[in-house]
Amino acid sequence: MGFFMDKVFKLFIIVFLAFMTLGCSLLHRRDDHNKNLSQTRYNVYLLSQRLANYHVAVFQRANSLRMVLPNKDFFIRNSANFTGAAYEALDLIYGLANYYQESSIAVTGYYAGNIEDDCVSKSLAVERARKIMWHLWRSKIDSNFVHASGKKIKALDGKKEHLSDCVLIELTY
């Protein structure tokens, strides 16, 4: 009987040590994953802070990231041509988007036109969105889908809404 108990005890010790080793290994992997996740969040935070220097507002949601780019800082007045600083900011946006690989990207140019210049305003908004989309594509952004469009913002009590003079980039992951 003592011999049998000795074998059971050794088997118990081996199984216990195997579970402990496996548990420690899984815990270590989870810690590495959490470190990588927190490092990614920190890098995204840093890039968001750098984009603030270009007046880009970054909003993170559960499954999307939105960036509001003011037209006055990114485009030459009444055109779809980039300003000099726009290229630097777009490179930062590209870097930020790389943390959300294989996402869908919607680029929307907003405008608040009146009846007389509605077509011109819409065309300019769409062209600005397309210019940003093409710049991201040329940078070889990793995404499943990139789309550019223009949308009209209705005036509230005769005042323009804050999105009326900007381009919105939304990454959905």
VENPEUR-V874909 format. One record per residue. N is the residue number from 1. RES is the residue in one letter. PHI is phi in whole degrees, -180 to 180 (NA if undefined). PSI is psi in whole degrees, 0 to 359 (* if undefined). NEAR is the number of other ideal C-beta (glycine too) atoms within 12 Angstrom. Layout:
N_RES_PHI_PSI_NEAR / N_RES_PHI_PSI_NEAR
This chain:
1_M_NA_324_7 / 2_G_-65_323_8 / 3_F_-65_318_9 / 4_F_-65_317_10 / 5_M_-64_324_11 / 6_D_-63_317_12 / 7_K_-66_318_13 / 8_V_-64_317_14 / 9_F_-62_316_14 / 10_K_-64_318_14 / 11_L_-64_318_14 / 12_F_-60_315_14 / 13_I_-63_317_14 / 14_I_-64_314_14 / 15_V_-64_317_14 / 16_F_-60_314_14 / 17_L_-66_324_14 / 18_A_-64_315_14 / 19_F_-65_320_14 / 20_M_-64_317_14 / 21_T_-64_314_14 / 22_L_-63_316_14 / 23_G_-61_316_14 / 24_C_-65_321_14 / 25_S_-65_316_14 / 26_L_-67_321_14 / 27_L_-63_320_14 / 28_H_-65_319_14 / 29_R_-64_319_14 / 30_R_-65_320_14 / 31_D_-62_318_14 / 32_D_-63_318_14 / 33_H_-62_315_14 / 34_N_-64_322_14 / 35_K_-64_316_14 / 36_N_-63_319_15 / 37_L_-65_316_15 / 38_S_-69_327_14 / 39_Q_-66_319_15 / 40_T_-63_314_20 / 41_R_-62_320_19 / 42_Y_-66_317_15 / 43_N_-64_320_20 / 44_V_-63_318_29 / 45_Y_-60_315_19 / 46_L_-62_316_19 / 47_L_-65_323_30 / 48_S_-63_320_28 / 49_Q_-66_321_17 / 50_R_-67_324_21 / 51_L_-68_334_36 / 52_A_-62_333_20 / 53_N_-65_339_16 / 54_Y_-103_16_31 / 55_H_64_28_22 / 56_V_-91_124_34 / 57_A_-92_130_23 / 58_V_-116_128_33 / 59_F_-125_122_18 / 60_Q_-104_132_23 / 61_R_-118_183_13 / 62_A_-58_317_8 / 63_N_-130_20_13 / 64_S_-152_162_21 / 65_L_-131_126_34 / 66_R_-116_137_30 / 67_M_-128_127_39 / 68_V_-104_116_33 / 69_L_-106_117_41 / 70_P_-72_132_28 / 71_N_-59_323_37 / 72_K_-63_335_19 / 73_D_-95_344_28 / 74_F_-111_336_39 / 75_F_-129_146_32 / 76_I_-67_143_18 / 77_R_-52_133_14 / 78_N_56_32_18 / 79_S_-147_173_17 / 80_A_-106_16_29 / 81_N_-87_136_18 / 82_F_-70_150_26 / 83_T_-82_170_24 / 84_G_-62_320_14 / 85_A_-71_338_22 / 86_A_-62_322_31 / 87_Y_-63_320_22 / 88_E_-64_316_21 / 89_A_-67_321_35 / 90_L_-66_327_36 / 91_D_-66_322_23 / 92_L_-67_321_32 / 93_I_-64_319_41 / 94_Y_-60_315_29 / 95_G_-62_321_23 / 96_L_-67_318_37 / 97_A_-66_333_40 / 98_N_-65_340_26 / 99_Y_-76_349_30 / 100_Y_-123_62_33 / 101_Q_-64_150_17 / 102_E_59_35_17 / 103_S_-95_169_25 / 104_S_-97_137_23 / 105_I_-121_126_39 / 106_A_-115_125_29 / 107_V_-113_119_42 / 108_T_-125_124_32 / 109_G_-92_129_41 / 110_Y_-103_147_33 / 111_Y_-146_154_36 / 112_A_-129_83_28 / 113_G_-98_162_25 / 114_N_-102_183_17 / 115_I_-59_321_9 / 116_E_-67_318_8 / 117_D_-115_24_16 / 118_D_-60_314_17 / 119_C_-66_319_16 / 120_V_-66_315_19 / 121_S_-63_317_28 / 122_K_-66_316_24 / 123_S_-60_318_21 / 124_L_-66_318_31 / 125_A_-63_316_38 / 126_V_-66_317_27 / 127_E_-64_321_28 / 128_R_-65_318_42 / 129_A_-63_319_37 / 130_R_-65_322_24 / 131_K_-62_319_31 / 132_I_-67_317_44 / 133_M_-59_313_32 / 134_W_-64_322_19 / 135_H_-63_318_34 / 136_L_-66_320_36 / 137_W_-64_315_22 / 138_R_-63_333_15 / 139_S_-79_358_23 / 140_K_65_49_13 / 141_I_-65_142_32 / 142_D_-93_98_22 / 143_S_-146_159_27 / 144_N_-80_327_16 / 145_F_-156_133_20 / 146_V_-127_130_31 / 147_H_-135_140_25 / 148_A_-123_140_29 / 149_S_-155_176_26 / 150_G_-128_145_33 / 151_K_-137_145_25 / 152_K_-92_136_27 / 153_I_-103_127_24 / 154_K_-77_139_18 / 155_A_-72_142_16 / 156_L_-102_112_12 / 157_D_53_41_7 / 158_G_79_1_9 / 159_K_-108_147_11 / 160_K_-76_142_20 / 161_E_-77_158_19 / 162_H_-64_338_17 / 163_L_-86_4_26 / 164_S_-74_345_28 / 165_D_-132_58_29 / 166_C_-156_174_35 / 167_V_-121_134_47 / 168_L_-108_127_40 / 169_I_-109_124_46 / 170_E_-123_122_34 / 171_L_-102_121_37 / 172_T_-110_124_23 / 173_Y_-124_*_23
